[in-house]
């Protein structure tokens, strides 16, 4: 199984678009007052939010790249689906831990300059980010025999994009 050019383009486009969302749109929700926090936003966004967002981005993109590399080289049969699905869930743990680390870094009350007010909103935004950075590209672009069974809900996503 090898990735087709359109699958590679979709992965890159998704990562670029979500990066724009993470580093341009989401910080403006805080600095624009859409999501109010009690900390000094001018300090919190560049010091806490941006650092946390980099952690979340890397924690989602690295396992995405590993998944793409492994599945692109796989000679999987339908009997192998369970093992590949398990691997996908194990790789998902990395972005989940990245969200936990990012939220802790930005919202831990025992650390100076963090914001407890952002705990719920930041958690929600980062979960959305890993869904868009890890789950969606793997659901849309997993090649060959793995495309419909290794990634949860890949069949409806593939139907939605016309495959």
C-alpha positions as CSV (number, residue, x, y, z in Angstrom):
1,X,0.0,0.0,0.0
2,X,1.3,3.4,-0.9
3,X,-0.2,6.8,-0.3
4,X,-1.6,8.5,-3.4
5,X,-0.7,12.1,-4.0
6,X,-4.2,13.3,-3.1
7,X,-3.9,11.7,0.3
8,X,-0.5,13.3,1.0
9,X,-1.9,16.7,-0.1
10,X,-4.9,16.2,2.2
11,X,-2.7,15.4,5.1
12,X,-0.5,18.5,4.5
13,X,-3.5,20.7,3.9
14,X,-5.2,19.6,7.1
15,X,-2.1,20.2,9.2
16,X,-1.6,23.6,7.7
17,X,-5.2,24.7,8.2
18,X,-5.4,23.4,11.8
19,X,-2.1,25.1,12.5
20,X,-3.6,28.4,11.3
21,X,-6.6,27.7,13.5
22,X,-4.3,27.0,16.5
23,X,-1.9,29.8,16.2
24,X,-4.0,32.6,14.7
25,X,-7.7,32.0,15.4
26,X,-7.7,30.4,18.8
27,X,-5.3,32.8,20.5
28,X,-7.5,35.7,19.3
29,X,-10.5,34.1,21.1
30,X,-8.6,34.9,24.3
31,X,-6.9,38.2,23.4
32,X,-10.1,39.5,21.8
33,X,-12.1,38.8,25.0
34,X,-14.4,36.2,23.3
35,X,-13.2,33.8,26.0
36,X,-12.5,35.9,29.1
37,X,-9.7,35.0,31.5
38,X,-8.5,36.8,34.6
39,X,-4.8,36.7,33.7
40,X,-3.1,39.3,31.7
41,X,-4.0,38.1,28.2
42,X,-1.0,40.0,26.6
43,X,1.3,37.8,28.7
44,X,-0.7,34.6,28.9
45,X,-1.3,34.1,25.2
46,X,2.4,34.3,24.0
47,X,3.9,32.6,27.1
48,X,1.4,30.0,28.1
49,X,-1.1,29.4,25.2
50,X,1.5,29.4,22.4
51,X,3.9,27.0,24.2
52,X,1.0,24.7,25.0
53,X,-0.3,24.9,21.4
54,X,3.2,23.8,20.1
55,X,3.1,20.8,22.5
56,X,-0.3,19.8,21.3
57,X,0.6,20.3,17.6
58,X,3.7,18.2,17.9
59,X,2.0,15.5,20.0
60,X,-0.6,15.1,17.2
61,X,1.6,15.5,14.1
62,X,4.3,13.1,15.1
63,X,2.0,10.1,15.6
64,X,0.2,11.1,12.4
65,X,3.5,11.0,10.6
66,X,4.3,7.6,12.1
67,X,0.9,6.2,11.2
68,X,1.3,7.5,7.6
69,X,4.7,5.9,7.4
70,X,3.7,2.6,8.8
71,X,0.4,2.2,6.9
72,X,2.0,3.4,3.7
73,X,4.4,0.5,3.9
74,X,2.0,-2.1,5.3
75,X,1.0,-5.2,3.5
76,X,-2.1,-5.6,5.6
77,X,-4.9,-8.1,5.1
78,X,-8.3,-7.9,6.6
79,X,-7.2,-10.4,9.3
80,X,-4.6,-7.8,10.4
81,X,-7.2,-5.1,11.1
82,X,-7.4,-5.7,14.9
83,X,-3.6,-5.1,15.3
84,X,-3.7,-2.0,13.2
85,X,-6.7,-0.6,15.1
86,X,-4.9,-1.3,18.4
87,X,-1.9,0.6,17.1
88,X,-4.1,3.5,16.1
89,X,-5.5,3.7,19.6
90,X,-2.1,3.5,21.2
91,X,-0.9,6.3,18.9
92,X,-3.9,8.4,20.0
93,X,-2.6,8.3,23.5
94,X,0.3,10.6,22.5
95,X,-2.0,13.5,21.4
96,X,-4.1,12.9,24.5
97,X,-1.0,13.2,26.7
98,X,0.0,16.3,24.7
99,X,-3.4,17.9,25.5
100,X,-2.9,17.1,29.2
101,X,0.6,18.6,29.2
102,X,-0.5,21.7,27.3
103,X,-3.5,22.3,29.6
104,X,-1.3,21.7,32.7
105,X,1.3,24.1,31.5
106,X,-1.2,26.9,30.8
107,X,-3.7,26.3,33.6
108,X,-2.0,24.8,36.6
109,X,-2.9,27.0,39.6
110,X,0.4,26.3,41.4
111,X,2.4,28.0,38.6
112,X,2.7,31.7,38.2
113,X,1.0,33.3,35.2
114,X,-1.3,30.4,34.5
115,X,-5.1,30.8,34.1
116,X,-7.6,28.6,35.8
117,X,-10.3,30.5,33.8
118,X,-9.0,28.9,30.6
119,X,-9.1,25.3,31.9
120,X,-12.4,24.2,30.3
121,X,-12.1,26.3,27.1
122,X,-8.5,25.4,26.4
123,X,-9.2,21.7,27.0
124,X,-12.1,21.8,24.5
125,X,-10.0,23.7,21.9
126,X,-7.1,21.3,22.3
127,X,-9.3,18.2,22.0
128,X,-10.8,19.7,18.8
129,X,-7.3,20.3,17.6
130,X,-6.2,16.7,18.1
131,X,-9.4,15.5,16.4
132,X,-8.6,17.6,13.4
133,X,-4.9,16.9,13.4
134,X,-4.8,13.2,14.2
135,X,-8.2,11.5,13.8
136,X,-9.4,13.3,10.7
137,X,-6.3,12.9,8.5
138,X,-6.0,9.2,9.6
139,X,-9.7,8.6,8.8
140,X,-9.5,10.3,5.4
141,X,-6.1,9.0,4.3
142,X,-5.3,5.6,5.6
143,X,-4.5,3.6,2.5
144,X,-5.3,0.1,1.2
145,X,-7.1,-2.6,3.2
146,X,-6.8,-0.5,6.4
147,X,-8.9,2.4,5.1
148,X,-12.3,1.3,6.4
149,X,-11.5,-0.6,9.6
150,X,-8.4,0.6,11.4
151,X,-9.5,4.1,12.2
152,X,-12.8,4.7,14.0
153,X,-15.6,6.3,11.8
154,X,-13.4,6.2,8.7
155,X,-16.2,4.8,6.6
156,X,-18.6,7.8,7.0
157,X,-15.7,10.2,6.6
158,X,-14.6,8.5,3.4
159,X,-18.2,8.6,2.1
160,X,-18.4,12.3,2.9
161,X,-15.3,13.0,0.8
162,X,-16.5,10.8,-2.0
163,X,-14.3,7.7,-1.6
